[in-house]
């Protein structure tokens, strides 16, 4: 089944931005990115100006997809948290809801424990925002349908003549 495209209004985007800007401060991270599982960048915050965020988003989605395949091989549904440690920078990726990925880039100014603690709270806040976006989209899609007010009785009555 193909998932519908995520359509965010400005106020939804502002909420996402506020959460990730707070996460940058609270986790003492270099940058935070929200990416959908299709590899599209949804939002970014932090000091990582000049980074190729389009490639970061695409590669993040690919990494999560590959790891999901590994999880299934070993009998897990998914690995919701990913951590990559480098010489200077580290990446912490976590799944938010069923279609978003929260990526935190941090260095020695922070710690994995602090990042995990702050991501847990921010992830819950983002999950609420994206659930509201989904609900609004479903509601608008249903109310915009020309068939929304037609009932089964209407159809039966039409063909009973």
C-alpha positions in Angstrom: 0.0 0.0 0.0 1.3 3.4 -0.9 1.4 6.1 1.8 -0.2 9.4 1.1 2.1 12.5 0.7 2.6 14.5 3.9 1.2 18.0 3.5 2.1 20.4 6.3 0.7 23.9 6.8 2.9 26.7 8.0 1.8 26.4 11.6 2.6 22.6 11.6 6.1 23.4 10.2 6.6 26.1 12.8 5.8 23.5 15.5 8.3 21.1 14.1 10.9 23.8 13.9 10.3 24.9 17.5 10.8 21.3 18.7 14.0 20.7 16.8 15.5 24.1 17.7 14.8 23.3 21.4 16.4 19.9 20.9 19.6 21.5 19.4 19.9 23.5 22.6 18.8 20.9 25.1 21.0 18.1 23.7 23.9 20.5 23.0 24.1 19.2 19.5 25.5 20.5 16.3 22.4 20.0 14.2 19.0 18.2 14.1 17.2 17.1 11.0 13.7 15.6 10.4 13.6 13.4 7.4 10.7 11.3 6.1 11.3 7.6 5.2 11.1 8.5 1.5 14.3 10.6 2.0 12.7 14.1 1.9 14.1 16.7 4.3 11.2 18.1 6.5 13.1 20.4 8.8 16.6 21.3 10.1 18.1 23.3 12.9 21.5 24.0 14.3 24.9 25.2 13.3 25.5 22.8 10.3 25.3 25.5 7.6 26.7 24.3 4.3 26.1 20.6 4.9 24.5 18.8 2.0 21.2 18.2 3.8 19.5 16.7 0.7 22.1 13.9 0.6 21.9 13.6 4.4 18.2 13.1 4.1 18.4 10.6 1.3 21.2 8.6 2.9 19.4 8.6 6.2 16.3 7.1 4.7 18.5 4.5 2.9 20.2 3.6 6.1 17.0 3.1 7.9 15.5 1.1 5.1 18.6 -1.2 5.0 18.6 -1.6 8.8 14.9 -2.4 8.6 15.8 -5.3 6.3 18.4 -6.5 8.7 15.9 -6.3 11.5 13.5 -8.5 9.6 16.2 -11.1 8.9 16.9 -11.5 12.6 13.3 -11.6 13.6 12.7 -8.0 14.7 10.1 -5.7 13.2 12.5 -2.7 13.1 15.4 -1.2 14.9 14.0 2.2 16.0 17.3 3.7 17.2 20.5 3.9 15.3 23.8 5.3 16.5 27.0 6.0 14.5 30.1 7.0 16.2 32.8 8.9 14.3 36.2 10.4 15.2 34.7 13.9 15.6 31.0 13.7 15.1 28.3 11.2 16.0 24.9 10.5 14.5 21.8 9.5 16.5 18.8 8.5 14.4 15.5 7.5 15.8 12.2 6.7 14.2 9.3 9.0 15.0 5.9 7.6 14.3 5.6 5.4 11.3 7.2 7.7 8.7 9.7 10.1 10.1 13.3 10.0 11.2 14.9 12.3 13.7 18.6 12.8 13.2 20.9 14.4 15.7 24.5 15.3 14.9 26.7 15.9 18.0 30.3 15.9 19.0 32.3 15.8 22.3 30.3 18.8 23.7 27.5 16.4 24.3 27.0 12.7 25.2 25.0 9.8 23.9 23.1 9.6 27.2 22.1 13.3 27.0 21.1 13.0 23.3 19.0 9.9 24.0 17.2 11.5 26.9 16.4 14.7 25.0 15.4 12.8 21.8 12.9 10.7 23.7 11.0 13.8 24.7 11.4 15.6 21.4 10.4 12.5 19.5 7.1 12.2 21.5 6.4 15.9 20.7 7.1 15.5 17.0 5.0 12.3 16.9 2.0 14.3 18.2 2.5 17.0 15.6 2.7 14.5 12.8 -0.3 12.7 14.0 -2.3 15.9 14.0 -1.0 16.7 10.5 -2.2 13.2 9.4 -5.6 13.6 11.0 -6.1 17.1 9.4 -5.2 15.7 6.0 -7.6 12.8 6.3 -10.4 15.1 7.5 -9.8 17.5 4.6 -9.5 14.7 2.1 -12.8 13.1 3.3 -14.7 16.4 3.4 -13.3 17.5 -0.1 -14.6 14.3 -1.7 -17.7 14.9 -3.9 -19.0 11.5 -2.6 -18.6 12.4 1.1 -22.3 13.1 1.6 -23.6 10.1 -0.5 -24.8 7.2 1.6 -25.4 3.6 0.8 -29.1 4.3 1.0 -28.7 7.0 -1.7 -27.1 4.6 -4.0 -29.7 1.9 -3.3 -32.5 4.3 -4.0 -30.9 5.4 -7.2 -30.8 1.9 -8.6 -34.3 0.9 -7.3 -36.1 3.0 -9.8 
